[in-house]
Structures are given as C-alpha cells and as structure tokens.
Amino acid sequence: MSVPTPILASQSPRRKELLGLILPAFSVQVSDADETLAPDTPPEEAVRQLALRKAEAVLSLQRDLGEVVVIGSDTVVAIDGKILGKPRDREECLEMLRTLSGREHVVHTGVALLRGGERRVFAETARVEFWPLTQAEMAWYAATPEPYDKAGGYGVQGHGAVLVKAIRGDYFTVMGLPVSRLWRELRRAAPELFAF
C-alpha cells in the first residue's frame, strides 16, 4: 500500500509548526476557498464548514501527486455567541480586548481530513479566560503587530499570553490546530503515515 502525501491547506505558520509536531514531512498549499458564511451560522459549525471548504479546494487541485491526505483547518473566537474575527485596525482591536477583558470566551478550531472519498470533519473547543485588563495593558498590546492577523485579536503563543488567566481544553486548539485529536484522526484515516 502506498503512503499518501499529506498536504496542509493553510498559509498559517502556526498550523505548519503544529502539524510538524506529528508529521515529519508534508507540503503546504494555500486554499482560495470562499470563506463567506450565512450570518446565523453557529461558531462551531462555521469552523467545520470552513475547514472542509479549504480542504476540498486544495484536494480539487491535486492531479499529479497520486494519493493525498489533505488537512484543512479554521479557527474562530466567540463570546456571547458572536464571532470575533481579525481586527481591521487599532480601534477594533481595543474594542475586542475590552469585550474579552475579565471574561471567559470560547475558541473553536475545525479540522477536515480528506482522503479519496473519505471525509473526516470535527471541531474542538477550548474555553479561555482573560485577566481584567487595564487601559494601559490594552493600549500596549494593540500597539504590537501581533493582534491584527489573529482571530479574536490576540495570539496566545505570543505577547498575548500575558492576557490569559486560564485555558480549559487543548492549548493547541487555541493556537489553531488541535494536535492531539488530529493525531488520532490521522492515524485512523492514514495509518501508513505512522510507524505504529
């Protein structure tokens, strides 16, 4: 049985780093999937839909690689049922930080594994609690470049770590790829990728 080629359908350097923890070799191909969602889509369903769209878009381009396993992923931050995207500017970043300050929110990361006609789509959820933040702390963080390419306006693996009081769930789900669950799903979908 041939070993399938793993492909990560994401441009995220964090996802690439995390996938490297469980797969020694894979390629990266950025998806150009439409990420528009119906306004009333629940956050956990949104990440499953987007992960699947990204993976399907990349799978549709694979003609010469033989058998592949495509991994798509998407992450959202939500509070009070509302999805917080990437802040467009400093004011929106500060507004997000004020919303998250002293409260618990949820981070959903969806993953889609595609191999031939097989589809495995799942989502993991972590609960994140922020410390109560002062105006000075929020202004300091908003002045860094870190929040502006991240869902919810913060990066738990960077300077944003100082904002976080507690995480209930998988830390890597908050970073953007639930490594432990993905490893288990990959071993079912493509056992040939692993030595045991």
C-alpha positions in Angstrom: 0.0 0.0 0.0 1.4 3.4 -1.0 1.9 6.1 1.6 -0.3 9.1 0.8 1.2 12.6 0.5 0.0 14.9 3.4 -1.0 18.4 2.4 -1.8 21.2 4.8 -4.4 23.5 3.2 -3.4 26.6 5.2 -1.0 29.6 5.0 -0.8 29.8 8.8 2.8 29.5 10.1 1.4 28.4 13.4 -0.5 25.5 11.8 2.5 24.5 9.9 4.6 24.4 13.1 2.0 22.4 15.0 1.5 19.9 12.2 5.2 19.4 12.2 4.9 18.0 15.8 3.1 14.9 14.5 4.1 14.6 10.8 7.8 14.8 9.8 7.0 15.7 6.2 4.1 17.4 4.4 3.6 20.0 1.8 1.6 23.3 2.2 -0.8 24.6 -0.3 -2.9 27.7 0.3 -6.6 27.4 -0.3 -8.5 30.1 -2.2 -11.9 28.8 -0.8 -14.7 31.2 -0.3 -15.0 31.9 3.4 -18.4 33.6 3.3 -20.8 32.2 5.8 -24.5 32.7 6.5 -24.8 35.3 9.3 -26.6 32.9 11.6 -24.1 30.1 11.4 -23.2 28.9 14.9 -19.4 29.3 15.6 -18.7 25.6 16.0 -20.4 24.8 12.7 -18.7 27.7 11.0 -15.2 26.2 11.6 -16.3 22.8 10.4 -17.7 24.3 7.2 -14.6 26.5 6.5 -12.1 23.7 7.3 -14.0 21.4 4.8 -14.1 24.1 2.1 -10.4 24.8 2.4 -9.5 21.1 2.2 -11.9 20.5 -0.7 -10.5 23.5 -2.7 -6.9 22.1 -2.3 -7.9 18.5 -3.0 -9.6 19.6 -6.3 -6.2 20.8 -7.5 -4.3 17.6 -6.9 -3.9 15.7 -10.1 -0.2 14.6 -10.3 0.6 13.7 -6.7 -1.1 10.4 -6.6 -2.9 9.6 -3.4 -3.0 12.5 -0.9 -4.4 13.4 2.5 -5.5 17.0 2.7 -5.8 18.7 6.1 -7.9 21.9 6.3 -8.5 23.9 9.4 -10.2 27.1 10.6 -10.4 28.8 14.0 -12.8 31.3 15.4 -13.0 33.1 18.7 -16.6 33.7 20.0 -18.1 35.4 23.0 -21.8 35.7 23.7 -22.4 33.7 20.5 -20.7 36.3 18.4 -17.7 35.5 16.3 -14.7 37.9 16.7 -12.7 38.0 13.5 -9.3 39.6 12.9 -9.3 43.3 13.9 -9.1 45.7 11.0 -7.5 48.5 12.9 -6.4 49.6 16.4 -9.8 50.8 17.5 -11.4 47.4 16.6 -8.6 45.6 18.4 -9.2 47.7 21.5 -12.9 47.0 21.3 -12.2 43.3 21.2 -9.9 43.5 24.1 -12.5 45.4 26.2 -15.0 42.7 25.3 -12.7 39.9 26.4 -11.3 41.6 29.5 -12.1 39.7 32.7 -14.4 37.2 30.9 -14.4 33.7 29.5 -14.8 33.1 25.8 -14.6 30.1 23.5 -12.2 29.2 20.8 -13.4 26.6 18.2 -11.0 25.0 15.7 -12.4 22.9 13.0 -10.4 20.3 11.0 -11.2 18.4 7.8 -9.2 15.4 6.7 -9.9 14.3 3.1 -8.5 11.1 1.5 -10.1 9.9 -1.7 -13.8 9.9 -1.0 -13.4 9.8 2.8 -14.2 12.9 4.8 -13.4 13.3 8.5 -14.6 16.7 9.8 -14.5 17.6 13.5 -14.2 20.6 15.8 -12.5 21.0 19.2 -13.4 23.8 21.7 -11.4 25.4 24.4 -12.6 27.9 26.9 -10.2 30.9 27.6 -10.4 33.3 30.5 -8.8 36.7 30.3 -7.5 38.7 33.3 -9.3 42.0 33.8 -7.2 44.3 31.6 -6.2 47.9 32.3 -6.4 50.6 29.7 -2.6 50.7 29.6 -2.4 46.9 29.1 -4.8 47.0 26.2 -3.1 50.0 24.6 0.3 48.3 24.9 -1.0 45.1 23.3 -2.8 47.0 20.5 0.4 48.8 19.7 2.2 45.5 18.8 1.7 44.0 15.4 0.5 40.7 16.9 -3.3 41.1 17.2 -4.0 42.0 13.6 -3.7 38.7 11.8 -5.4 36.6 14.6 -9.0 35.7 15.2 -10.2 37.5 18.3 -7.4 39.9 18.2 -4.8 38.1 20.3 -2.2 35.3 20.0 -1.9 33.0 23.0 1.5 31.8 21.8 3.0 35.4 21.7 2.7 38.5 23.8 -1.0 37.7 24.2 0.0 35.0 26.7 0.1 37.7 29.4 -3.6 38.4 28.8 -4.8 34.8 29.5 -5.6 33.8 33.1 -6.8 30.2 32.3 -7.4 27.8 29.5 -9.9 24.9 29.8 -9.2 22.5 27.0 -6.5 21.9 24.5 -4.0 24.8 24.3 -3.2 23.9 20.7 -6.9 24.4 19.8 -6.4 28.0 20.8 -3.3 28.3 18.7 -5.2 26.9 15.7 -4.7 23.2 15.4 -5.9 20.6 17.9 -2.7 18.4 17.7 -3.8 15.5 20.0 -7.2 15.0 18.3 -5.7 15.5 14.8 -3.0 12.9 15.5 -5.7 10.3 16.5 -7.8 11.1 13.5 -4.9 10.9 11.1 -3.9 7.5 12.5 -7.3 6.3 11.5 -7.5 8.0 8.2 -3.9 7.3 7.0 -2.2 4.8 9.3 0.6 4.4 6.7 1.9 7.8 7.7 2.9 6.4 11.1 5.4 3.7 12.2 2.9 2.1 14.6 
